[in-house]
Amino acid sequence: MIDLLVIGGGINGAGIARDAVGRGLSVLLCEKDDLAAHTSSASTKLVHGGLRYLETYEFRLVGEALKEREVLLKAAPHIVWPLRFVLPHDTAMRPKWMLRAGLVLYDALGGFGRSLPGSHAVRLDRPPHKGVLQERLTRGFEYSDCWVEDSRMVVLAAMDAAARGAEILTRHECIELGRHADRWRATLRHAGGGRVVEARAVVNAAGPWVDTIAASALGGRTKAHLRLVKGSHIVVPCKYPGEHAYILQQPGGRIVFAIPYERDFTLIGTTEEPFTGDADRVAISDAEIDYLIDAVGRSFKSGVARDEIVWSYSGVRPLYEDKASSNSTVTRDYVFEVDADGGAPILSIYGGKITTFRKLAEHALKRLSKHLPMGPAWTREAPLPGGEMQDFASFLWQASVRFPWLPPEMLLRLVRAYGTRIDALIGDAKSLSELGRHFGGTLYERELAYLVEHEYARAAEDVLWRRSKLGLHLGEEARAAVADWFAARNSL
């Protein structure tokens, strides 16, 4: 029997599994699909405090998130990096004094030890903004937040959990939970058959399926519930020069981001639509596409045409139902429900965001500590796999010395993705030809093999759209070749 069964391989589940095993608990995480297959790979790719959340007075959440932003910058400098945001002042939207006051508070909540530069006013009628934004937008503000490879954050947390002794089972769905006085009995289903697991406690981190798992385990007697909100993004060829992002105000108080993406593209999002369908099948709607195109058109000179869209993705946010009047104002904070009255404890998680996953895990385990003896919190100073470096620039230079035969573009991508684990990926190779079959662009067979062996990749989509975004850079023939490679390997 194990101490803790974690259901759900998104950021919350992976973070809790990592923290728990590091405190001396025996842990098994099960995920019905791939790691980060759903909500955690469909974010706006930000580690941020959430400037807009100040309007709904979520000061605790914003302050916690801003402090966690610093923690993650140090823990994973290869997949988290600073990004400057430009917020144009639109006279038809929030007044200038409100924007300035919000940014002053945002900087203050970040604390005195923050490493990122603070906010300041900026002229938008000068380069690099002149010619990008419409003429009426002449003033605005800049502030700091961070960009993150969201799917990789989940994978790295799971890898760290496994390295410390946790068992990570992808493609294993929990189809039944039976409660006893001192344990849970869980039935897991996978392609090869089934497996039964007994655990002293359960964490229900199933994202959009939290209500389903909780109702099944507890016979429907749950106080907390989810509000499911769909968020969609579009990707278009690069719309402006520079490495900054824009945060564009919209009627009704909503905002849309335009963010530099994968070197050659601009990421635009997000939407907020109520969702009641099948969370396994989520796709952008025509109305959402129109909304995002209109959002950019209000501020950018060039706008976005429908035929420019090269990719879109959608996810369902499992928010805590707080009875807010709109999806924009429903809380982004997380809420726990612990049930231990009828036998062994189960903790269900409602809400949460990538930025605060580490702190959420600490809080969750504190709630379980009365039921499971465990060691102290430890993750605040611990790097994630690949993040064991003083700073990114120095490590990149060192890697260029060790691997001078890697093309600069490929070296940068690999260091950005794998950090110090680039050595494990490259192995004893001394040339590109020794990396095996070339699939196109900067992708070689050695990387695919590494992702299978170390990062739980089992299908082409796992690699092309989650552990990387190579799907944007490779042609249809190359993507098909990757799919064939996995099909051949999985048939062995």
TORGUMI-986096 format. One line per 5 residues: number of its first residue (from 1); their letters; for each residue x, y negated, z of C-alpha. Coordinates in Angstrom, 3 decimals. Layout:
# TORGUMI-986096
NUM) A) X/Y/Z; ...
# end
This chain:
# TORGUMI-986096
1) MIDLL) 0.000/0.000/0.000; 1.225/-3.489/-0.851; 0.726/-6.698/1.097; -0.703/-8.927/-1.610; -2.496/-8.412/-4.920
6) VIGGG) -2.581/-11.542/-7.086; -5.216/-11.546/-9.831; -4.365/-13.951/-12.646; -1.175/-14.688/-14.555; -1.586/-18.431/-14.970
11) INGAG) 0.449/-21.050/-13.160; -1.340/-20.634/-9.814; -1.037/-16.862/-9.752; 2.596/-16.837/-10.853; 3.490/-19.533/-8.331
16) IARDA) 1.843/-17.698/-5.447; 3.436/-14.371/-6.404; 6.850/-16.051/-6.491; 6.435/-17.791/-3.129; 4.927/-14.750/-1.404
21) VGRGL) 7.601/-12.257/-2.423; 10.267/-14.732/-1.332; 8.693/-14.719/2.141; 9.128/-10.962/2.446; 5.723/-9.758/1.248
26) SVLLC) 5.283/-6.900/-1.204; 3.436/-8.366/-4.174; 1.760/-7.181/-7.369; 0.411/-9.636/-9.955; -2.021/-8.432/-12.614
31) EKDDL) -3.101/-10.398/-15.683; -5.636/-9.118/-18.205; -3.831/-10.757/-21.139; -0.434/-12.419/-21.532; 1.080/-14.749/-18.952
36) AAHTS) -0.330/-18.257/-19.484; -2.648/-16.874/-22.158; -5.466/-19.264/-21.317; -5.705/-22.530/-19.348; -2.029/-22.779/-18.435
41) SASTK) -0.906/-22.866/-22.068; -3.607/-25.325/-23.155; -2.577/-28.379/-21.142; -1.337/-31.775/-22.321; 2.158/-30.547/-21.334
46) LVHGG) 2.662/-33.107/-18.565; 4.175/-33.045/-15.093; 2.553/-36.177/-13.761; 0.786/-37.778/-10.855; -2.326/-38.567/-12.844
51) LRYLE) -2.614/-42.334/-13.140; -6.321/-42.121/-13.957; -7.051/-40.197/-10.737; -6.423/-43.385/-8.755; -9.761/-44.686/-10.028
56) TYEFR) -11.521/-41.839/-8.252; -9.490/-42.459/-5.054; -7.613/-39.148/-5.172; -4.610/-40.713/-3.464; -3.547/-37.513/-1.682
61) LVGEA) -3.476/-35.546/-4.920; -1.613/-38.281/-6.824; 0.958/-38.713/-4.060; 1.538/-34.972/-3.778; 1.825/-34.631/-7.555
66) LKERE) 4.344/-37.471/-7.844; 6.531/-35.916/-5.171; 6.250/-32.518/-6.868; 7.277/-34.175/-10.126; 10.686/-34.779/-8.535
71) VLLKA) 10.882/-31.212/-7.235; 10.180/-29.720/-10.667; 12.643/-32.050/-12.391; 15.361/-30.534/-10.219; 14.058/-26.963/-10.324
76) APHIV) 13.737/-26.730/-14.111; 15.619/-29.550/-15.869; 15.674/-27.540/-19.097; 11.881/-27.425/-19.501; 10.902/-30.584/-17.583
81) WPLRF) 12.245/-33.922/-18.734; 11.400/-37.620/-18.232; 9.045/-39.370/-20.609; 8.118/-43.055/-20.784; 4.453/-43.877/-21.312
86) VLPHD) 3.223/-47.056/-22.972; -0.201/-48.259/-21.843; -1.585/-50.977/-24.138; -3.842/-53.574/-22.571; -7.111/-53.707/-24.469
91) TAMRP) -9.250/-56.721/-23.513; -12.388/-54.648/-24.106; -11.294/-52.079/-21.504; -9.765/-52.367/-18.022; -8.518/-55.861/-17.044
96) KWMLR) -4.790/-56.481/-16.979; -4.708/-57.046/-13.209; -6.263/-53.600/-12.647; -3.638/-51.884/-14.806; -0.813/-53.723/-13.038
101) AGLVL) -2.217/-52.958/-9.572; -2.692/-49.300/-10.458; 0.885/-48.973/-11.664; 2.275/-50.684/-8.552; 0.356/-48.181/-6.426
106) YDALG) 1.490/-45.329/-8.679; 5.139/-46.307/-8.214; 4.638/-46.648/-4.436; 2.985/-43.239/-4.088; 5.994/-41.717/-5.825
111) GFGRS) 8.099/-42.614/-2.784; 11.417/-44.393/-2.383; 13.469/-41.355/-3.403; 12.101/-41.087/-6.927; 14.646/-40.689/-9.705
116) LPGSH) 12.507/-42.089/-12.521; 12.385/-45.795/-13.345; 9.323/-47.743/-12.272; 6.718/-49.529/-14.334; 7.002/-52.911/-16.021
121) AVRLD) 5.195/-55.100/-18.527; 6.074/-54.724/-22.207; 5.507/-56.673/-25.419; 3.749/-54.624/-28.095; 4.160/-57.126/-30.927
126) RPPHK) 7.834/-56.186/-31.228; 9.607/-53.006/-32.358; 9.186/-50.118/-31.802; 5.465/-50.795/-31.222; 4.966/-53.460/-33.887
131) GVLQE) 3.534/-51.834/-36.991; 2.333/-48.809/-35.003; -0.375/-50.434/-32.896; -3.119/-52.690/-34.119; -2.404/-56.421/-34.097
136) RLTRG) -4.829/-57.156/-31.259; -2.729/-55.036/-28.879; 0.118/-57.400/-27.985; 0.726/-56.700/-24.293; 0.909/-53.617/-22.151
141) FEYSD) 2.872/-51.692/-19.553; 5.419/-48.889/-19.409; 5.711/-46.288/-16.690; 7.394/-42.919/-16.110; 6.127/-39.369/-15.919
146) CWVED) 7.435/-36.064/-17.275; 6.947/-33.611/-20.102; 6.875/-29.844/-19.478; 6.855/-26.629/-21.471; 3.740/-25.403/-19.673
151) SRMVV) 3.739/-21.745/-20.764; 7.429/-21.414/-19.978; 6.859/-22.763/-16.467; 4.450/-19.876/-15.861; 6.825/-17.307/-17.341
156) LAAMD) 9.770/-18.581/-15.296; 7.778/-18.415/-12.060; 6.790/-14.825/-12.887; 10.382/-13.930/-13.789; 11.600/-15.324/-10.480
161) AAARG) 8.924/-13.363/-8.638; 9.998/-10.174/-10.398; 13.681/-10.820/-9.680; 12.793/-11.032/-5.976; 10.862/-7.758/-6.018
166) AEILT) 7.322/-8.491/-7.196; 5.660/-6.272/-9.790; 4.265/-8.223/-12.756; 1.674/-6.375/-14.833; 0.444/-8.120/-17.958
171) RHECI) -2.370/-6.647/-20.056; -3.803/-5.142/-16.853; -7.358/-6.251/-16.035; -8.797/-5.911/-12.546; -12.191/-4.352/-13.232
176) ELGRH) -13.206/-3.408/-9.696; -12.466/-4.542/-6.155; -13.559/-2.454/-3.178; -13.266/-3.899/0.320; -12.364/-2.032/3.488
181) ADRWR) -11.630/-3.227/6.996; -7.874/-3.364/6.496; -7.359/-3.249/2.741; -8.649/-3.840/-0.760; -8.828/-1.081/-3.320
186) ATLRH) -8.434/-2.456/-6.855; -8.883/-0.656/-10.150; -6.733/-2.003/-12.973; -7.419/-1.179/-16.611; -4.851/-1.322/-19.406
191) AGGGR) -4.412/0.117/-22.887; -2.660/3.198/-21.563; -5.323/4.046/-19.008; -5.987/2.939/-15.443; -4.297/2.393/-12.126
196) VVEAR) -5.520/2.025/-8.556; -3.800/-0.398/-6.177; -4.340/-0.888/-2.455; -3.473/-4.240/-0.889; -3.858/-5.831/2.535
201) AVVNA) -5.008/-9.097/0.948; -6.072/-10.446/-2.452; -5.502/-13.807/-4.106; -8.094/-14.581/-6.752; -6.235/-16.915/-9.135
206) AGPWV) -8.216/-15.934/-12.218; -8.766/-19.476/-13.496; -12.046/-19.655/-15.467; -12.937/-16.194/-14.136; -12.549/-17.039/-10.426
211) DTIAA) -16.320/-17.142/-9.904; -16.725/-13.779/-11.624; -14.049/-12.093/-9.497; -15.289/-13.703/-6.263; -18.914/-12.795/-6.893
216) SALGG) -17.991/-9.209/-7.726; -15.785/-8.803/-4.661; -18.121/-10.534/-2.193; -21.519/-9.608/-3.549; -22.255/-13.125/-4.761
221) RTKAH) -21.970/-14.853/-1.371; -19.510/-17.628/-2.272; -19.812/-21.248/-1.192; -17.403/-22.731/-3.732; -18.006/-22.676/-7.462
226) LRLVK) -16.365/-23.816/-10.674; -17.219/-26.506/-13.159; -15.805/-25.374/-16.489; -14.604/-28.199/-18.728; -13.119/-27.653/-22.182
231) GSHIV) -10.121/-29.710/-23.223; -8.821/-29.719/-26.800; -5.765/-31.143/-28.541; -4.672/-31.687/-32.112; -1.148/-31.758/-33.558
236) VPCKY) -0.301/-33.940/-36.568; 2.921/-34.948/-38.337; 4.847/-37.582/-36.372; 2.835/-40.815/-36.267; 5.445/-43.234/-34.897
241) PGEHA) 9.190/-43.576/-34.210; 10.676/-43.294/-30.750; 10.608/-40.889/-27.822; 7.855/-42.622/-25.839; 4.228/-41.598/-25.435
246) YILQQ) 1.120/-43.762/-25.661; -1.803/-43.627/-23.256; -4.824/-44.981/-25.103; -7.873/-46.271/-23.226; -11.290/-45.219/-24.471
251) PGGRI) -14.821/-46.490/-23.898; -16.321/-45.085/-20.717; -12.980/-45.043/-18.891; -11.469/-41.955/-20.484; -7.950/-41.895/-21.902
256) VFAIP) -6.204/-40.046/-24.724; -2.475/-39.340/-24.957; -0.321/-39.499/-28.073; 2.939/-37.716/-27.314; 6.096/-36.872/-29.312
261) YERDF) 5.921/-33.128/-29.897; 8.371/-30.549/-31.174; 10.543/-33.199/-32.847; 8.437/-33.500/-36.021; 4.918/-33.911/-34.652
266) TLIGT) 2.586/-35.932/-32.443; 0.330/-34.232/-29.896; -3.023/-35.952/-29.332; -5.433/-35.113/-26.511; -7.427/-34.395/-24.554
271) TEEPF) -11.197/-34.041/-24.670; -13.600/-33.246/-21.830; -16.655/-31.195/-22.732; -18.808/-29.036/-20.439; -18.213/-25.381/-21.224
276) TGDAD) -20.623/-22.490/-20.799; -19.418/-19.954/-23.367; -16.942/-17.076/-23.407; -13.668/-18.336/-21.929; -11.803/-15.727/-23.967
281) RVAIS) -12.909/-17.486/-27.154; -12.293/-21.201/-26.961; -11.797/-23.421/-29.993; -11.944/-27.092/-30.834; -15.287/-28.369/-32.132
286) DAEID) -15.889/-30.796/-34.994; -17.147/-33.315/-32.446; -13.891/-33.068/-30.487; -11.841/-33.566/-33.644; -13.895/-36.643/-34.480
291) YLIDA) -13.429/-37.962/-30.931; -9.643/-37.618/-31.049; -9.407/-39.138/-34.531; -11.550/-42.081/-33.398; -9.483/-42.464/-30.217
296) VGRSF) -6.262/-42.887/-32.175; -7.967/-45.089/-34.756; -8.951/-47.588/-32.064; -5.302/-48.315/-31.305; -3.030/-47.102/-34.134
301) KSGVA) -2.814/-48.920/-37.435; -2.518/-45.791/-39.522; -5.008/-43.607/-37.677; -5.277/-39.860/-38.250; -6.886/-38.091/-41.187
306) RDEIV) -8.557/-34.714/-40.743; -6.329/-33.071/-43.334; -3.219/-34.115/-41.369; -4.035/-31.722/-38.514; -1.539/-28.851/-38.601
311) WSYSG) -2.646/-27.126/-35.383; -5.161/-27.427/-32.591; -5.620/-25.653/-29.292; -8.270/-25.597/-26.592; -8.511/-24.427/-23.018
316) VRPLY) -11.033/-24.277/-20.203; -10.202/-26.153/-17.025; -11.562/-24.349/-13.947; -12.354/-27.403/-11.805; -13.884/-27.308/-8.340
321) EDKAS) -17.576/-28.178/-8.565; -17.955/-31.279/-6.395; -21.250/-32.429/-7.956; -19.590/-35.417/-9.645; -21.800/-37.138/-12.188
326) SNSTV) -19.382/-36.693/-15.096; -16.585/-34.383/-16.199; -14.188/-37.357/-16.114; -14.738/-37.990/-12.413; -14.921/-34.416/-11.092
331) TRDYV) -11.992/-33.809/-8.748; -8.700/-32.493/-10.112; -7.678/-31.438/-6.599; -7.616/-27.783/-5.594; -9.834/-26.053/-3.070
336) FEVDA) -9.425/-22.673/-1.367; -12.127/-20.341/-0.153; -10.911/-17.648/2.246; -13.271/-14.835/3.153; -12.100/-12.499/5.898
341) DGGAP) -15.354/-11.901/7.747; -16.308/-8.694/5.982; -12.925/-6.972/6.154; -9.587/-7.553/4.420; -9.079/-11.174/3.355
346) ILSIY) -9.512/-12.615/-0.143; -8.473/-16.139/-1.073; -10.030/-17.716/-4.179; -8.546/-20.792/-5.852; -10.691/-23.486/-7.427
351) GGKIT) -8.888/-26.106/-9.478; -5.203/-26.922/-9.490; -2.760/-28.296/-12.044; 0.685/-27.407/-13.315; 2.384/-30.281/-11.486
356) TFRKL) 1.274/-29.110/-8.050; 1.495/-25.339/-8.515; 4.404/-24.951/-6.084; 2.687/-26.946/-3.342; -0.590/-25.146/-3.991
361) AEHAL) 1.222/-21.851/-3.410; 2.575/-23.112/-0.088; -0.876/-24.190/1.029; -2.444/-20.911/-0.101; 0.075/-18.818/1.816
366) KRLSK) -0.390/-20.980/4.895; -4.082/-20.079/4.761; -3.166/-16.383/4.534; -0.429/-16.474/7.195; -2.873/-15.587/9.977
371) HLPMG) -3.654/-12.356/8.111; -0.205/-11.459/6.716; 3.001/-11.988/8.717; 5.435/-13.802/6.436; 8.593/-15.866/6.382
376) PAWTR) 8.808/-19.649/6.058; 8.273/-21.760/2.943; 11.382/-21.743/0.732; 10.639/-22.884/-2.829; 11.211/-26.644/-2.490
381) EAPLP) 14.953/-26.437/-3.135; 14.987/-23.284/-5.271; 15.620/-23.574/-9.023; 13.552/-21.641/-11.502; 15.374/-19.199/-13.823
386) GGEMQ) 17.588/-21.158/-16.191; 17.467/-24.285/-14.046; 20.690/-23.636/-12.132; 22.537/-26.666/-13.478; 23.631/-30.071/-12.211
391) DFASF) 22.184/-31.930/-15.156; 20.928/-31.013/-18.596; 23.319/-33.141/-20.664; 26.423/-31.661/-19.041; 25.176/-28.122/-19.449
396) LWQAS) 24.310/-28.725/-23.099; 27.854/-29.936/-23.732; 29.298/-26.885/-21.949; 27.104/-24.604/-24.045; 28.316/-26.284/-27.245
401) VRFPW) 31.887/-25.475/-26.207; 31.056/-21.834/-25.434; 28.981/-21.317/-28.581; 30.512/-23.594/-31.247; 29.108/-21.374/-33.998
406) LPPEM) 25.500/-22.170/-33.065; 24.014/-24.925/-35.265; 23.322/-28.029/-33.123; 19.565/-27.883/-33.674; 19.445/-24.230/-32.646
411) LLRLV) 21.692/-24.783/-29.642; 19.464/-27.605/-28.384; 16.327/-25.515/-28.758; 17.824/-22.525/-26.959; 19.205/-24.586/-24.084
416) RAYGT) 15.893/-26.429/-23.784; 14.041/-23.124/-23.606; 16.405/-20.912/-21.609; 18.785/-23.202/-19.735; 21.552/-21.236/-18.058
421) RIDAL) 19.984/-17.989/-19.249; 21.208/-18.711/-22.762; 24.195/-16.539/-21.841; 21.905/-13.548/-21.226; 20.210/-14.160/-24.568
426) IGDAK) 23.379/-14.589/-26.646; 25.158/-11.731/-24.893; 28.378/-10.732/-26.638; 27.463/-12.229/-30.026; 30.187/-14.313/-31.653
431) SLSEL) 28.340/-15.376/-34.803; 24.845/-15.850/-36.177; 25.082/-12.558/-38.045; 25.564/-10.771/-34.714; 22.199/-12.087/-33.500
436) GRHFG) 20.456/-9.618/-35.794; 17.750/-10.151/-38.345; 17.014/-13.739/-39.295; 13.276/-14.495/-39.364; 13.603/-18.086/-40.532
441) GTLYE) 14.479/-21.429/-39.006; 16.395/-20.845/-35.776; 14.765/-17.516/-34.851; 16.837/-14.317/-34.791; 16.054/-10.814/-33.628
446) RELAY) 18.226/-11.122/-30.529; 15.832/-13.730/-29.152; 12.792/-11.551/-29.764; 14.454/-8.639/-27.987; 15.340/-10.894/-25.056
451) LVEHE) 11.748/-12.119/-24.777; 10.456/-8.553/-24.727; 12.991/-7.351/-22.173; 12.958/-10.325/-19.796; 9.868/-12.424/-20.444
456) YARAA) 6.987/-9.954/-20.898; 6.388/-10.796/-24.584; 4.366/-8.069/-26.286; 2.971/-9.721/-29.420; 3.912/-12.327/-32.005
461) EDVLW) 1.529/-14.890/-30.496; 3.308/-14.580/-27.140; 6.488/-15.810/-28.798; 5.290/-18.151/-31.543; 2.707/-20.108/-29.545
466) RRSKL) 3.483/-19.658/-25.838; 7.132/-18.945/-25.026; 7.975/-21.272/-27.904; 6.148/-23.347/-30.487; 8.077/-21.798/-33.366
471) GLHLG) 4.733/-21.169/-35.029; 4.782/-24.852/-36.009; 8.203/-24.573/-37.637; 8.019/-21.205/-39.392; 6.092/-20.517/-42.577
476) EEARA) 3.319/-17.972/-42.950; 5.693/-15.308/-44.292; 8.062/-15.683/-41.330; 5.216/-15.545/-38.815; 3.931/-12.377/-40.471
481) AVADW) 7.416/-10.868/-40.260; 7.474/-11.512/-36.496; 4.074/-9.841/-36.172; 5.342/-6.835/-38.143; 8.413/-6.614/-35.894
486) FAARN) 6.217/-6.407/-32.795; 3.863/-3.909/-34.429; 6.779/-1.632/-35.286; 8.261/-1.945/-31.798; 4.936/-1.348/-30.043
491) SL) 4.336/1.794/-32.086; 7.474/3.479/-30.811
# end
